[in-house]
Amino acid sequence: MKALQNKVALVTGGNSGIGRTTAIAFAKEGAKVIVASRREKEGEKTIKLIEEIGGEGKFIPTDVTQEKSVKTLIEEIVKLYGKLDCAFNNAGVAVGNLITEETEENYDKVFNVNVKGVFMCLKYELSQMLKQGEGSIVNCASILGLVGLSPVSLYSASKHAVLGLTKTAALEVAKSNIRVNSVSPGVIKTEMAEPFFEIPFFQKFIDKHPMGRVGTPEEVANAVVFICSDKASFMTGENIVIDGGFMAQ
């Protein structure tokens, strides 16, 4: 039997990269998948890819920075399928500037998506899962939620916050048969990361990965699927690092 057979799974930021790959991985394991993002064309492409492998999916346009949009998303999922079993809160943005050169506009952009977006999703996902009496949520953090890196202070700070939200949420619902965990990827070859690859400081960061390469979205998706499955039934409040050995140094 497939690991997520008959489950209903949500992926925010499922329009590309880790999100798209995880949405497809959920479908391969038998889940009905909801993809949520602001970019409709790319989101619909993810659904098409899911359908091409015989899976079932639905795209719902969503802005995770807006409470009404997130509330509507969860309501629509429940109308469609009657429940929400798994969620991967993956939507995120990144900028790279020294603190002295950073802007309030960039601060708002990064924290609205990376922190407020995760908070809003947790609020409404957990509310639904508490009604059901079960569920599993994975937040996408980063190894930069565990260490700092110049000059990406805002991104690093936002991912530190995601880890705090993950641990607190896990404790709040630990006795309710709901699990909340996170994954912290190292450098992964995605659309969002590629613009940074040509920047000298980022190349040095990549070179510090002991395995000598960047990761793939599939390597993150595999971990997310495992955490959402019953095989990880005693895991909550944990952060799984997927970084080619970076944090072992």
Backbone bond lengths (Angstrom), bond angles and torsions (degrees), N, CA, C in turn:
res aa  C-N    CA-C-N  psi(-1)  N-CA   C-N-CA  omega(-1)  CA-C   N-CA-C  phi
1 M - - - 1.460 - - 1.520 110.37 -
2 K 1.321 116.40 141.16 1.457 120.56 -179.83 1.533 110.57 -69.00
3 A 1.332 115.70 150.61 1.466 121.56 -171.51 1.524 113.75 -62.76
4 L 1.336 117.96 -29.74 1.464 121.21 -177.02 1.524 111.71 -123.12
5 Q 1.332 116.33 30.99 1.459 121.01 -178.51 1.526 111.08 -56.29
6 N 1.341 115.68 129.23 1.476 123.24 178.44 1.518 114.35 66.79
7 K 1.325 117.16 12.73 1.463 120.73 175.61 1.529 109.64 -87.34
8 V 1.336 115.95 157.89 1.463 122.71 174.99 1.527 106.82 -113.44
9 A 1.325 116.36 122.06 1.464 121.38 -173.02 1.526 111.36 -124.98
10 L 1.310 115.24 136.40 1.470 122.91 177.82 1.512 110.29 -108.77
11 V 1.331 116.36 137.69 1.468 121.94 172.71 1.517 108.20 -128.36
12 T 1.340 117.04 117.15 1.462 119.30 172.85 1.527 108.27 -87.67
13 G 1.319 115.89 149.78 1.464 118.78 -174.94 1.509 110.77 63.27
14 G 1.344 115.63 34.25 1.461 119.97 -176.92 1.511 114.27 -86.29
15 N 1.325 116.43 19.87 1.458 121.18 -175.59 1.528 113.76 -90.40
16 S 1.333 117.41 -9.41 1.469 119.77 -179.41 1.521 109.58 -167.59
17 G 1.326 115.61 173.12 1.458 122.28 170.14 1.512 115.97 53.42
18 I 1.328 116.31 -135.33 1.459 122.27 -177.95 1.522 110.63 -60.02
19 G 1.337 117.44 -39.91 1.458 120.74 -179.08 1.510 112.63 -62.65
20 R 1.324 116.96 -48.88 1.472 120.45 179.39 1.525 110.88 -62.25
21 T 1.316 116.58 -44.94 1.451 120.50 -178.41 1.527 111.33 -63.72
22 T 1.329 116.94 -38.95 1.466 120.22 178.51 1.517 111.02 -68.86
23 A 1.328 117.38 -38.29 1.469 120.44 177.06 1.528 110.27 -58.78
24 I 1.312 116.33 -43.76 1.469 120.67 178.82 1.524 110.51 -66.64
25 A 1.335 116.84 -39.60 1.467 120.74 178.59 1.525 111.02 -63.87
26 F 1.327 117.38 -40.30 1.468 121.05 175.12 1.529 110.11 -57.86
27 A 1.338 115.59 -46.40 1.467 120.29 -178.59 1.524 111.61 -62.97
28 K 1.320 116.94 -40.09 1.464 120.85 179.06 1.524 111.55 -61.56
29 E 1.351 115.73 -28.24 1.459 119.83 -179.70 1.530 112.48 -93.68
30 G 1.344 116.35 12.74 1.450 120.42 171.03 1.511 117.00 98.46
31 A 1.334 117.84 1.99 1.464 120.09 -178.19 1.523 111.87 -81.96
32 K 1.319 115.21 150.07 1.461 121.80 166.37 1.525 104.95 -85.61
33 V 1.342 116.91 126.43 1.455 120.89 -168.01 1.519 112.78 -113.48
34 I 1.319 115.99 130.02 1.460 122.01 172.50 1.530 107.54 -105.40
35 V 1.302 115.88 124.36 1.458 122.07 176.88 1.524 108.17 -104.34
36 A 1.320 116.37 127.35 1.464 121.37 -178.52 1.523 109.76 -123.79
37 S 1.323 116.57 128.49 1.464 121.44 175.27 1.520 108.92 -166.66
38 R 1.316 115.46 173.54 1.470 119.39 177.93 1.520 111.46 -84.41
39 R 1.328 117.23 -24.96 1.465 121.15 -175.45 1.528 109.97 -90.37
40 E 1.314 115.45 99.27 1.456 121.02 -172.64 1.523 112.74 -65.12
41 K 1.324 118.04 -45.60 1.462 121.41 -177.19 1.527 110.90 -58.22
42 E 1.340 116.28 -46.33 1.454 120.63 -178.24 1.528 111.21 -70.60
43 G 1.342 115.93 -35.95 1.459 119.74 177.97 1.518 111.92 -64.69
44 E 1.316 116.05 -42.65 1.466 120.44 178.05 1.528 111.20 -64.66
45 K 1.331 116.75 -31.65 1.468 119.95 177.02 1.528 110.10 -64.21
46 T 1.340 116.58 -39.65 1.466 119.68 177.25 1.524 110.65 -60.19
47 I 1.330 116.48 -43.19 1.461 120.45 178.98 1.531 110.48 -62.40
48 K 1.316 116.76 -40.03 1.466 120.36 178.30 1.527 110.75 -61.50
49 L 1.319 116.53 -41.23 1.461 120.80 178.98 1.533 110.70 -65.11
50 I 1.323 116.29 -36.51 1.465 120.93 177.05 1.527 110.27 -65.24
51 E 1.313 115.80 -43.63 1.464 120.36 -178.72 1.527 111.53 -67.39
52 E 1.323 116.25 -31.47 1.464 120.30 179.57 1.527 112.69 -65.22
53 I 1.328 117.03 -23.83 1.475 119.95 178.18 1.530 110.50 -100.18
54 G 1.338 116.19 13.23 1.453 120.17 176.81 1.510 114.79 85.98
55 G 1.334 116.70 12.41 1.455 120.69 -179.80 1.516 112.52 -90.85
56 E 1.322 115.15 174.93 1.462 121.91 179.35 1.525 109.23 -120.44
57 G 1.326 116.28 131.37 1.449 119.21 -179.21 1.511 112.80 -151.54
58 K 1.313 114.90 165.50 1.466 121.87 179.87 1.523 108.53 -146.58
59 F 1.331 115.83 132.11 1.462 120.41 175.31 1.526 109.56 -96.08
60 I 1.341 116.24 132.37 1.462 121.88 176.73 1.527 107.98 -126.82
61 P 1.333 118.63 112.18 1.464 120.85 178.77 1.531 110.53 -57.69
62 T 1.327 116.00 129.08 1.464 120.23 -174.43 1.520 110.71 -148.25
63 D 1.315 115.39 139.57 1.463 122.24 170.53 1.521 106.80 -112.86
64 V 1.336 116.92 105.90 1.463 120.22 -174.07 1.523 113.08 -67.90
65 T 1.313 117.89 -11.13 1.467 120.38 178.30 1.525 112.04 -84.17
66 Q 1.317 117.02 -5.85 1.460 121.63 -177.44 1.533 109.88 -114.39
67 E 1.323 116.22 118.67 1.463 120.27 -175.45 1.524 112.21 -57.36
68 K 1.309 117.33 -43.97 1.464 120.75 -178.77 1.525 111.02 -59.91
69 S 1.333 116.54 -39.77 1.456 121.41 -179.32 1.525 110.96 -64.94
70 V 1.330 117.20 -42.31 1.464 121.26 -179.91 1.529 110.35 -68.99
71 K 1.319 116.70 -42.69 1.465 121.21 178.22 1.528 110.42 -58.91
72 T 1.322 115.85 -44.33 1.469 121.04 178.88 1.518 111.07 -64.09
73 L 1.337 116.67 -39.43 1.469 121.49 178.16 1.524 110.93 -55.98
74 I 1.317 116.98 -51.54 1.466 120.53 -177.83 1.522 110.56 -65.97
75 E 1.301 117.47 -38.85 1.468 120.74 177.19 1.524 111.10 -61.47
76 E 1.339 116.87 -41.22 1.462 120.99 179.82 1.528 111.26 -66.10
77 I 1.321 116.33 -39.31 1.462 119.97 178.20 1.526 110.65 -61.82
78 V 1.322 116.07 -43.86 1.468 120.62 -179.42 1.530 110.54 -66.68
79 K 1.323 117.57 -36.96 1.462 120.87 176.37 1.525 111.04 -63.28
80 L 1.338 115.67 -39.99 1.457 120.88 -178.07 1.525 112.80 -72.39
81 Y 1.338 115.87 -46.15 1.460 119.82 -168.84 1.528 114.62 -123.39
82 G 1.320 117.15 -9.53 1.455 120.14 177.38 1.510 115.73 82.33
83 K 1.335 116.77 -2.49 1.463 119.18 -177.54 1.526 109.99 -166.37
84 L 1.330 115.60 172.17 1.459 123.12 171.93 1.519 107.24 -141.02
85 D 1.323 116.15 110.45 1.460 120.84 -175.77 1.520 113.88 -89.53
86 C 1.334 116.23 -39.53 1.464 121.33 -173.61 1.529 109.64 -137.46
87 A 1.317 115.85 147.91 1.461 120.27 175.02 1.520 109.98 -143.42
88 F 1.317 115.79 135.93 1.466 122.45 174.14 1.516 107.03 -116.52
89 N 1.329 116.09 104.23 1.465 122.08 -179.61 1.528 108.30 -84.66
90 N 1.306 114.60 93.10 1.458 121.96 -167.85 1.529 113.73 -112.95
91 A 1.323 118.53 -19.07 1.471 121.09 -176.28 1.524 110.57 -55.12
92 G 1.332 116.15 131.10 1.464 119.47 -179.16 1.514 112.06 -162.96
93 V 1.335 115.34 160.65 1.464 122.31 176.47 1.527 108.58 -135.59
94 A 1.327 116.15 161.30 1.463 121.03 179.79 1.519 110.45 -141.04
95 V 1.320 115.40 144.80 1.461 122.31 171.12 1.525 107.36 -135.34
96 G 1.321 117.32 161.96 1.451 119.92 -178.58 1.514 112.92 -138.95
97 N 1.326 116.50 101.96 1.469 122.26 176.76 1.519 109.70 -147.24
98 L 1.314 116.34 153.85 1.459 120.39 170.91 1.525 109.32 -62.61
99 I 1.317 117.11 150.06 1.464 120.64 -178.84 1.528 110.81 -56.38
100 T 1.331 117.20 -40.22 1.462 120.48 -177.87 1.524 112.57 -69.48
101 E 1.337 116.51 -15.40 1.461 121.00 -179.77 1.529 112.30 -110.69
102 E 1.333 115.87 1.32 1.458 120.05 -177.08 1.519 110.68 -77.89
103 T 1.328 116.03 161.12 1.458 120.89 -176.53 1.523 111.18 -119.54
104 E 1.307 114.75 156.13 1.460 120.14 175.78 1.529 110.02 -62.86
105 E 1.307 116.24 -35.25 1.462 120.81 179.21 1.527 110.90 -60.79
106 N 1.337 116.99 -44.60 1.460 120.59 178.31 1.526 111.47 -66.70
107 Y 1.336 116.30 -38.35 1.466 119.96 177.10 1.526 109.97 -57.67
108 D 1.317 115.56 -50.13 1.470 119.79 -178.84 1.525 110.85 -61.86
109 K 1.316 116.51 -41.65 1.472 121.03 -179.13 1.523 110.88 -60.90
110 V 1.336 116.99 -49.97 1.461 121.13 -175.94 1.520 111.57 -68.50
111 F 1.321 117.02 -46.66 1.465 119.12 -176.61 1.523 112.48 -74.11
112 N 1.311 117.74 -29.64 1.465 119.49 177.13 1.525 111.39 -64.55
113 V 1.334 116.73 -42.19 1.463 119.72 -179.23 1.531 110.92 -81.80
114 N 1.326 117.09 -53.13 1.462 121.32 -169.83 1.520 114.27 -74.08
115 V 1.325 117.66 -30.61 1.467 120.59 -177.02 1.529 111.44 -110.80
116 K 1.318 116.82 -57.67 1.467 118.91 178.29 1.520 110.57 -59.59
117 G 1.329 117.30 -40.00 1.452 121.14 -179.94 1.517 112.20 -60.99
118 V 1.332 117.37 -44.15 1.466 121.20 177.44 1.525 110.27 -66.06
119 F 1.326 116.54 -42.88 1.465 120.62 178.41 1.525 111.61 -58.65
120 M 1.333 116.65 -47.63 1.463 120.24 -178.58 1.531 111.16 -63.36
121 C 1.327 115.84 -42.18 1.459 119.25 178.77 1.526 110.53 -63.79
122 L 1.318 117.36 -46.10 1.461 120.48 177.67 1.525 111.12 -56.99
123 K 1.311 116.92 -44.65 1.464 121.22 -177.38 1.521 111.59 -54.81
124 Y 1.320 116.96 -48.89 1.456 120.25 -174.49 1.532 112.93 -86.77
125 E 1.324 117.25 -30.30 1.464 119.41 173.94 1.525 110.67 -65.20
126 L 1.322 115.93 -46.65 1.462 120.20 -179.30 1.525 111.08 -64.99
127 S 1.317 116.97 -38.96 1.468 119.89 178.68 1.518 110.81 -58.29
128 Q 1.328 116.73 -43.22 1.456 120.50 178.60 1.531 111.52 -69.32
129 M 1.309 116.76 -42.81 1.459 120.13 -178.48 1.524 112.16 -66.45
130 L 1.314 117.01 -32.46 1.472 120.58 175.81 1.524 110.68 -64.74
131 K 1.330 116.98 -35.91 1.467 120.94 176.37 1.528 110.47 -65.62
132 Q 1.320 116.40 -38.17 1.465 122.34 -178.62 1.516 112.81 -76.65
133 G 1.343 114.58 -33.00 1.452 119.86 -175.40 1.512 114.66 88.88
134 E 1.349 116.89 15.48 1.466 119.91 177.45 1.527 110.34 -169.23
135 G 1.340 115.45 162.51 1.458 120.69 175.97 1.517 111.51 158.17
136 S 1.319 115.50 165.82 1.457 121.48 178.23 1.520 109.51 -141.58
137 I 1.324 116.49 131.38 1.464 122.56 -178.91 1.524 109.19 -124.75
138 V 1.320 115.91 138.23 1.461 121.87 173.67 1.528 108.10 -124.37
139 N 1.323 116.57 126.64 1.461 121.97 175.09 1.523 109.42 -99.25
140 C 1.311 116.94 140.99 1.466 120.35 177.40 1.517 109.50 -90.02
141 A 1.318 116.01 108.72 1.457 122.00 176.34 1.531 108.10 -100.37
142 S 1.314 118.20 -134.00 1.463 121.99 -178.10 1.521 108.05 -176.32
143 I 1.329 117.13 156.98 1.463 117.95 171.88 1.521 110.41 -63.08
144 L 1.342 116.77 -19.35 1.467 119.14 175.95 1.524 111.29 -79.38
145 G 1.320 117.14 2.82 1.454 121.42 166.30 1.517 111.20 -89.65
146 L 1.339 115.71 -3.67 1.464 121.94 179.71 1.521 112.49 -113.71
147 V 1.330 115.91 -26.10 1.469 121.69 178.02 1.522 108.40 -135.91
148 G 1.298 116.68 169.62 1.456 120.84 175.01 1.514 111.02 -99.25
149 L 1.319 116.23 161.35 1.467 121.50 174.85 1.521 108.27 -151.77
150 S 1.303 116.12 122.32 1.464 120.74 174.74 1.518 108.62 -84.29
151 P 1.331 118.64 134.87 1.467 128.89 6.19 1.538 112.33 -112.85
152 V 1.312 118.52 60.29 1.468 120.36 178.83 1.525 109.60 -122.46
153 S 1.322 115.41 51.64 1.462 121.34 -174.35 1.521 112.86 -61.14
154 L 1.322 117.50 -42.52 1.463 119.96 -176.99 1.523 111.28 -66.18
155 Y 1.313 116.63 -44.10 1.461 120.36 178.00 1.525 110.46 -61.89
156 S 1.328 116.27 -46.54 1.455 121.00 179.91 1.529 111.00 -60.08
157 A 1.316 116.72 -46.42 1.465 120.69 -179.83 1.523 111.27 -62.73
158 S 1.324 116.91 -39.39 1.461 120.09 -179.58 1.520 111.45 -65.69
159 K 1.327 117.47 -36.70 1.458 120.30 -179.67 1.533 111.63 -76.05
160 H 1.336 117.61 -29.93 1.461 119.64 169.57 1.531 109.49 -59.29
161 A 1.317 116.07 -40.92 1.463 120.50 179.71 1.528 111.72 -64.99
162 V 1.317 116.82 -38.17 1.467 120.48 178.55 1.529 110.57 -60.32
163 L 1.317 116.81 -40.08 1.463 119.85 178.67 1.526 110.85 -65.21
164 G 1.319 117.30 -37.34 1.450 120.41 176.87 1.517 112.48 -65.10
165 L 1.327 116.28 -42.52 1.461 120.81 176.81 1.529 110.97 -62.55
166 T 1.318 116.28 -40.84 1.460 121.28 -178.99 1.524 111.15 -60.72
167 K 1.318 116.50 -50.32 1.471 120.45 -177.39 1.526 111.25 -63.74
168 T 1.337 116.24 -43.70 1.459 119.68 -177.94 1.524 111.30 -66.81
169 A 1.339 116.06 -44.64 1.466 119.75 178.82 1.527 110.39 -60.82
170 A 1.324 117.10 -41.70 1.466 121.09 -179.51 1.528 110.74 -59.34
171 L 1.313 116.84 -42.48 1.464 120.89 -179.81 1.526 111.57 -68.04
172 E 1.310 116.64 -36.61 1.462 120.37 -177.58 1.527 112.32 -65.23
173 V 1.332 117.52 -30.69 1.474 120.09 -174.58 1.528 112.67 -118.54
174 A 1.328 117.35 14.59 1.463 120.89 -174.44 1.524 113.02 -59.85
175 K 1.326 118.01 -31.17 1.464 121.37 -178.73 1.524 112.39 -93.86
176 S 1.334 116.35 8.78 1.469 121.00 -176.99 1.521 113.23 -109.82
177 N 1.335 116.22 16.43 1.466 121.57 179.23 1.531 111.91 63.53
178 I 1.339 115.41 30.21 1.471 121.78 177.07 1.522 107.67 -123.07
179 R 1.313 115.80 132.06 1.465 120.97 -178.89 1.520 110.43 -113.19
180 V 1.329 116.14 139.04 1.468 121.90 178.00 1.525 108.30 -129.79
181 N 1.312 116.16 119.89 1.463 122.06 -179.33 1.529 109.73 -134.58
182 S 1.309 116.00 178.43 1.469 120.12 176.29 1.514 110.47 -140.98
183 V 1.322 114.78 159.53 1.464 121.41 170.29 1.524 107.88 -118.23
184 S 1.330 115.23 143.12 1.468 120.56 178.51 1.523 109.22 -123.37
185 P 1.321 116.51 92.69 1.469 119.22 178.52 1.525 112.01 -72.16
186 G 1.319 114.74 152.33 1.448 120.42 164.89 1.519 107.53 -82.40
187 V 1.328 117.74 -147.52 1.464 119.64 178.43 1.520 108.95 -74.24
188 I 1.323 115.48 123.17 1.457 122.30 -179.84 1.527 108.34 -119.27
189 K 1.311 115.87 139.21 1.469 120.23 -178.17 1.529 109.37 -74.40
190 T 1.319 116.30 93.98 1.459 122.45 -179.61 1.525 109.92 -133.19
191 E 1.303 114.29 169.82 1.459 121.15 178.22 1.518 111.51 -60.19
192 M 1.339 117.27 -38.97 1.455 121.12 -178.59 1.528 112.36 -69.65
193 A 1.343 116.18 -35.57 1.462 120.11 -175.92 1.520 113.43 -81.55
194 E 1.323 117.67 -30.05 1.461 121.03 -171.61 1.525 114.98 -55.74
195 P 1.356 120.50 -37.71 1.465 118.97 178.52 1.527 113.90 -60.66
196 F 1.339 116.13 -21.83 1.466 119.73 -179.16 1.528 112.38 -84.35
197 F 1.334 118.18 -15.56 1.450 121.22 -171.25 1.531 113.29 -62.45
198 E 1.306 117.57 -27.66 1.461 120.79 -177.52 1.529 112.95 -87.86
199 I 1.330 117.21 -4.65 1.465 120.91 -178.87 1.525 108.66 -84.60
200 P 1.349 118.38 128.93 1.474 121.31 -175.12 1.524 114.60 -52.68
201 F 1.352 118.52 -45.07 1.464 119.82 -177.19 1.526 110.71 -63.35
202 F 1.319 116.80 -33.99 1.459 120.42 -177.59 1.522 110.52 -74.43
203 Q 1.326 116.89 -35.95 1.461 120.06 176.91 1.522 110.55 -63.12
204 K 1.329 116.72 -37.35 1.461 120.04 176.84 1.529 110.32 -64.82
205 F 1.323 115.71 -36.98 1.457 121.79 177.10 1.533 110.23 -63.02
206 I 1.319 116.20 -45.28 1.467 121.02 178.06 1.528 110.38 -61.16
207 D 1.330 116.41 -42.89 1.456 121.28 -177.27 1.531 112.96 -62.96
208 K 1.324 116.51 -20.39 1.468 120.61 -179.83 1.530 112.37 -82.15
209 H 1.322 117.73 -3.44 1.458 120.43 175.41 1.538 107.86 -76.45
210 P 1.322 119.00 113.24 1.465 121.73 -172.07 1.525 115.33 -55.87
211 M 1.333 117.53 -28.66 1.465 118.83 -179.67 1.523 111.88 -74.66
212 G 1.339 117.49 -7.36 1.458 120.85 173.43 1.509 115.20 75.91
213 R 1.327 116.96 19.79 1.461 120.34 178.49 1.521 109.41 -155.38
214 V 1.326 115.64 166.81 1.458 119.98 172.73 1.526 108.33 -87.01
215 G 1.318 116.23 162.72 1.456 120.38 179.51 1.519 111.86 -86.10
216 T 1.321 115.23 172.91 1.457 120.91 177.40 1.527 109.59 -112.28
217 P 1.333 117.99 154.19 1.463 120.38 176.47 1.527 112.42 -56.83
218 E 1.322 117.07 -34.03 1.468 120.68 179.56 1.522 111.45 -61.23
219 E 1.328 116.87 -35.58 1.463 120.16 -178.35 1.523 111.56 -68.60
220 V 1.310 116.97 -29.18 1.465 120.58 174.44 1.522 110.09 -79.10
221 A 1.324 116.26 -44.22 1.462 121.06 -178.83 1.522 111.78 -57.52
222 N 1.321 117.14 -40.29 1.465 120.77 179.84 1.526 111.18 -59.40
223 A 1.329 116.23 -40.07 1.469 120.49 179.40 1.526 111.07 -68.26
224 V 1.329 116.90 -40.32 1.463 120.73 -179.97 1.525 110.84 -63.35
225 V 1.324 116.11 -43.59 1.470 120.47 178.45 1.521 110.26 -60.39
226 F 1.323 116.99 -44.58 1.462 120.85 179.02 1.527 111.10 -59.81
227 I 1.320 116.97 -47.77 1.468 120.49 -177.94 1.524 111.15 -61.89
228 C 1.324 116.92 -36.43 1.465 120.91 -179.46 1.521 112.78 -75.90
229 S 1.322 117.45 -17.54 1.460 121.15 -176.73 1.524 111.39 -83.12
230 D 1.331 115.44 167.38 1.461 120.87 178.21 1.524 112.25 -67.96
231 K 1.318 117.53 -14.31 1.464 120.34 177.64 1.528 111.80 -65.93
232 A 1.338 116.83 -18.94 1.470 121.31 179.05 1.529 110.74 -109.15
233 S 1.322 116.49 33.18 1.467 121.56 -170.51 1.528 115.17 -64.37
234 F 1.335 118.33 -18.91 1.470 120.76 179.48 1.527 111.38 -106.95
235 M 1.324 116.20 16.12 1.461 121.17 -178.46 1.516 110.41 -106.54
236 T 1.320 116.68 118.07 1.460 120.40 173.11 1.522 109.45 -153.04
237 G 1.331 115.67 150.16 1.459 120.79 -177.55 1.508 113.72 72.33
238 E 1.332 116.80 14.27 1.454 121.54 -176.15 1.525 112.15 -100.38
239 N 1.319 115.25 156.14 1.457 122.01 175.43 1.516 108.14 -122.56
240 I 1.320 116.95 116.39 1.463 121.61 -178.93 1.520 109.35 -95.53
241 V 1.317 115.84 119.16 1.465 121.98 -178.31 1.521 109.82 -90.91
242 I 1.332 115.99 129.21 1.465 122.46 -178.64 1.527 106.70 -127.41
243 D 1.331 116.21 86.55 1.465 118.62 -163.68 1.527 115.17 -141.09
244 G 1.343 117.79 14.88 1.461 118.49 179.37 1.511 114.11 61.86
245 G 1.338 116.78 22.74 1.460 121.45 176.59 1.521 115.59 95.76
246 F 1.331 118.40 2.71 1.473 120.83 -174.20 1.526 112.04 -55.90
247 M 1.337 117.32 -47.52 1.454 119.71 -174.00 1.534 112.82 -77.14
248 A 1.320 117.66 -5.70 1.464 120.71 177.79 1.532 111.56 -78.08
249 Q 1.335 116.71 -11.16 1.473 120.30 -174.73 1.531 111.28 -79.49
